Amino acid sequence: MAEQRSTIEFTVDGLSIAALTAGPANTAADTAAGTAAGTAAGTAAGPGAGRGKPLIAALHGGTYTARYFDVAGSPQGTFIDLAAAAGYRVVCFDRPGYGASTALPPAENTFARHARLLAGAIAQATARFPADGVFLAGHSIGGMIAMMIAAGDVDFRLTGLSVTGMGAVIRAGGPAHALASLPADETVDLPYDQRDQVMFGPASTWTADAVQAAHGSYAPTPVRELIEAPQWPDAHLPGLAPRITVPVHNALAEFDALWDSSPANVEQFAKLLTAAPFADASIARATGHSIDHHILGHALHLRQLAFAEECQLWAAQQS
């Protein structure tokens, strides 16, 4: 049985980074002992035997808190539900300025600063919840920041990466550019109906209950990151992608209002990952931008967890 959700806090550079966590109902000491036993068993039984599970660290996108990952688009449950039931410890972080995490002054509120702070918090999480590496998941802006973390030097063993709701090409003249025109130093709290139009696909792809639940994960948003996001694919992605040396999973919504999810652009994203040992890039059918909150959100979750398993075997083979 998975334990109940709990909120935890990390301190990085004197700033508070909050997180929502759930996972198998065992203690950190039990997890450490299990990982050590698994390592010993793997040594005795051969490569790949006795592999443990990584910690899943999840980063939400703009206008959401960590509770993005705890919204059920279908009766199958949320990302946290499925991951915890599969035996993973999941830690979903409130990015700086969201939820209970410390807000940054506007001039310091950059994706690069988020990446440094969150990488530090993830390293602390691995000490609190010992696991066999870290599988990093990020949605939208959280995916951009996850890629920046993966391309840098980190104080934890990264086994793989899943980035969703972000790709290689922003839709020209779409909502992303409209949001980027807001006053740079403001924090905006967009009305639910305006957010819903951007975050959800056609009416047949979601339920009213899921949309209502998603409202509980919405949050005021620093405009600075809404300005940086449309620039990111051109300004950062080409330089970052070739520096990522772990496997990468990517999914873009079929009906994404912010990103161009045409097959050619999805393929282009994968082609940039020249140093990744393998990459899976695909279109999440019958979903809008916030893929997880749609009826087929659980299909994405199953793919992410399957990819995490593939990454774990790959990582074991490298050691």
C-alpha positions in Angstrom: 0.0 0.0 0.0 1.2 3.5 -0.8 1.4 5.9 2.1 -0.6 9.1 2.4 0.7 12.3 0.8 2.9 14.4 3.0 4.5 17.8 2.6 8.2 18.3 3.2 10.6 21.1 3.0 14.2 21.6 1.9 16.5 24.5 2.4 18.8 25.5 -0.5 20.9 28.7 -0.5 18.8 29.8 2.5 15.6 29.5 0.5 12.7 27.1 1.3 11.8 24.6 -1.4 8.6 22.7 -0.5 7.5 19.4 -1.9 4.6 16.9 -1.9 5.7 13.3 -1.5 4.2 9.8 -1.4 5.5 6.3 -1.9 5.9 2.8 -0.5 5.1 2.7 3.2 8.6 2.0 4.4 11.2 4.1 6.2 14.2 5.7 4.7 16.4 3.2 6.6 14.4 0.3 5.2 14.8 1.7 1.7 18.6 2.1 2.2 18.9 -1.4 3.5 16.8 -2.7 0.6 19.0 -0.9 -1.9 22.1 -2.2 -0.3 20.7 -5.7 -0.4 19.7 -5.3 -4.0 23.1 -4.2 -4.9 24.7 -7.1 -3.2 22.2 -9.5 -4.9 23.0 -7.9 -8.2 26.7 -8.5 -7.7 26.1 -12.1 -6.8 23.5 -13.0 -9.4 24.8 -11.1 -12.4 24.1 -7.8 -14.2 20.7 -6.3 -13.7 19.6 -8.6 -10.9 18.2 -7.1 -7.8 17.8 -3.7 -9.3 16.1 -1.1 -7.0 13.8 1.7 -8.1 14.9 5.3 -8.5 13.4 8.2 -6.7 11.1 10.1 -9.1 11.6 13.9 -8.8 8.8 15.8 -10.5 8.8 19.5 -11.6 5.5 21.3 -12.5 4.9 23.8 -15.2 3.8 27.5 -15.1 0.6 28.4 -13.4 0.6 25.2 -11.3 2.0 24.0 -8.0 3.4 20.5 -7.2 -0.2 19.3 -7.0 -0.3 19.3 -10.8 0.9 15.7 -10.4 -1.9 14.8 -8.0 -4.9 15.5 -10.3 -6.7 12.5 -11.7 -7.9 12.7 -15.3 -9.6 9.3 -15.1 -10.6 6.7 -12.5 -7.1 5.2 -12.9 -5.8 7.9 -10.6 -3.0 10.5 -10.6 0.6 10.3 -11.6 1.4 10.1 -7.8 -1.1 7.3 -7.4 0.3 5.2 -10.2 4.0 5.7 -9.4 3.5 5.1 -5.7 1.5 1.9 -6.4 4.3 0.7 -8.6 6.7 1.0 -5.8 8.3 4.4 -6.5 9.0 7.2 -4.0 7.7 10.3 -5.7 8.8 13.9 -4.7 6.9 16.7 -6.5 8.6 20.0 -5.9 7.0 23.5 -5.7 9.2 25.5 -7.9 10.4 28.9 -6.4 7.5 31.3 -6.1 4.9 28.6 -6.2 3.0 26.9 -3.3 5.1 27.0 -0.1 8.4 27.6 -1.8 10.2 30.9 -1.4 9.6 33.5 -4.1 12.6 35.0 -5.9 13.0 38.7 -6.7 11.9 39.3 -10.4 15.5 39.8 -11.6 16.6 36.5 -10.1 13.6 34.5 -11.3 15.3 32.7 -14.2 15.1 29.1 -15.3 18.8 28.8 -14.6 18.3 29.8 -11.0 15.4 27.4 -10.6 17.6 24.6 -12.0 20.3 25.3 -9.5 17.9 25.5 -6.5 15.9 22.4 -7.5 19.0 20.4 -8.2 20.1 21.1 -4.7 16.7 20.1 -3.3 16.7 16.9 -5.3 20.1 16.0 -3.9 18.7 16.5 -0.4 15.7 14.4 -1.3 18.0 11.5 -2.2 19.6 11.7 1.2 16.1 11.7 2.9 14.7 8.9 0.7 17.6 6.7 -0.4 16.9 5.1 -3.8 18.7 3.6 -6.8 19.2 6.9 -8.6 16.9 9.6 -9.7 14.4 9.6 -12.6 13.5 13.2 -13.3 10.1 14.2 -14.7 9.1 17.7 -15.8 6.0 19.2 -17.4 6.1 22.3 -19.6 8.4 24.9 -18.0 9.2 22.1 -15.5 10.4 20.1 -18.4 12.6 22.9 -19.6 14.2 23.2 -16.2 14.5 19.4 -15.9 16.6 19.5 -19.1 18.8 22.2 -17.7 19.4 20.1 -14.6 20.1 17.0 -16.7 22.6 18.9 -18.9 24.6 20.2 -15.8 26.6 18.7 -13.0 24.5 17.3 -10.3 25.1 15.8 -6.9 23.0 12.7 -7.5 22.9 9.8 -9.9 20.5 10.6 -12.8 19.1 7.5 -14.5 16.7 9.1 -17.0 14.4 12.0 -17.9 10.8 12.4 -18.9 9.8 15.8 -20.3 6.2 16.4 -21.3 4.2 19.4 -22.6 7.3 21.0 -24.1 9.2 20.4 -27.4 11.2 22.1 -30.1 8.7 24.7 -31.6 6.3 27.1 -29.9 3.1 27.9 -31.9 3.7 31.2 -33.7 1.2 33.9 -32.5 -0.3 31.5 -29.9 -1.2 31.9 -26.2 2.5 31.6 -25.2 3.4 34.8 -27.0 0.3 36.6 -25.7 1.2 35.7 -22.1 4.7 36.9 -22.7 3.4 40.4 -23.3 2.3 40.9 -19.7 4.2 43.3 -17.4 7.6 41.6 -16.7 7.7 42.2 -12.9 4.1 41.2 -12.1 2.7 38.0 -10.8 -0.6 37.1 -12.5 -3.5 34.9 -11.4 -5.3 34.1 -14.6 -9.0 33.2 -14.4 -9.9 29.5 -14.5 -11.7 29.7 -17.7 -8.8 31.4 -19.5 -6.4 28.7 -18.2 -8.8 25.9 -19.1 -8.9 27.0 -22.7 -5.1 26.7 -22.9 -4.5 23.6 -20.8 -7.3 21.3 -22.0 -8.0 19.8 -25.4 -11.5 19.2 -27.0 -14.4 18.4 -24.7 -14.3 14.7 -25.6 -10.8 14.4 -24.1 -11.5 15.4 -20.5 -14.1 15.1 -17.7 -15.7 17.9 -15.8 -14.4 16.4 -12.5 -10.8 16.5 -13.8 -11.1 20.1 -14.8 -12.5 21.0 -11.4 -9.7 19.1 -9.7 -7.1 20.8 -11.8 -8.4 24.2 -10.5 -7.0 23.1 -7.1 -3.5 22.9 -8.5 -3.5 26.3 -10.3 -1.4 29.1 -8.8 -0.4 32.7 -9.4 2.4 32.9 -11.9 5.5 35.2 -12.1 5.3 36.8 -15.5 9.1 36.6 -15.9 8.9 32.9 -16.6 6.0 33.4 -19.1 8.4 35.7 -21.0 11.3 33.3 -20.8 9.4 30.2 -21.9 8.7 31.2 -25.6 12.3 32.1 -26.0 13.6 28.9 -24.5 13.4 26.5 -27.6 15.6 28.8 -29.6 17.8 30.3 -26.9 18.6 27.2 -24.8 17.4 23.9 -26.3 20.0 23.6 -29.2 22.8 24.0 -26.7 21.4 22.0 -23.9 20.1 18.9 -25.7 23.5 17.6 -26.9 24.8 17.7 -23.3 22.2 15.3 -21.9 23.8 11.9 -21.6 20.9 9.9 -20.0 17.9 8.4 -21.8 15.1 11.0 -22.6 11.3 10.5 -23.0 9.3 13.3 -24.5 5.5 13.6 -25.1 3.6 16.5 -26.7 -0.2 16.7 -26.7 -2.1 16.2 -29.9 -4.1 19.3 -29.2 -1.4 21.4 -27.5 -2.4 25.1 -27.7 1.2 26.3 -26.8 3.5 24.0 -28.7 3.5 22.8 -32.3 3.1 19.0 -31.9 3.3 18.1 -35.6 5.2 14.8 -36.2 8.1 16.7 -37.9 8.6 18.9 -34.8 8.4 15.9 -32.4 11.1 14.2 -34.5 13.2 17.3 -34.5 13.2 17.4 -30.7 14.5 13.8 -30.5 17.2 14.5 -33.1 18.7 17.2 -30.9 19.5 14.6 -28.2 22.7 13.5 -29.8 24.4 12.3 -26.6 21.4 10.5 -25.1 21.8 6.7 -25.3 18.2 6.4 -26.5 15.2 8.8 -26.8 11.5 8.3 -27.2 9.5 11.2 -28.5 5.9 10.9 -29.4 2.4 12.5 -29.5 0.1 12.0 -26.6 -3.2 11.4 -28.5 -6.5 12.9 -27.4 -4.9 15.3 -24.9 -4.3 19.0 -24.5 -1.3 20.8 -23.0 -1.7 19.5 -19.5 -1.6 15.9 -20.7 -1.8 14.4 -17.2 -5.3 15.8 -16.5 -7.0 14.2 -19.5 -8.8 10.9 -19.8 -5.8 9.4 -21.4 -3.4 11.0 -18.9 -2.9 7.6 -17.3 -1.6 6.3 -20.6 1.2 8.9 -20.4 1.9 7.8 -16.8 2.2 4.2 -17.8 4.6 5.1 -20.6 6.7 7.2 -18.2 6.9 4.4 -15.6 7.8 1.9 -18.3 10.5 4.3 -19.6 11.8 4.6 -16.0 12.2 0.8 -15.9 14.1 0.8 -19.2 16.4 3.6 -17.9 17.0 1.7 -14.7 18.2 -1.4 -16.5 20.4 0.8 -18.8 21.9 2.5 -15.7 22.6 -0.8 -14.1 24.4 -2.0 -17.2 26.7 1.1 -17.1 27.9 0.3 -13.6 
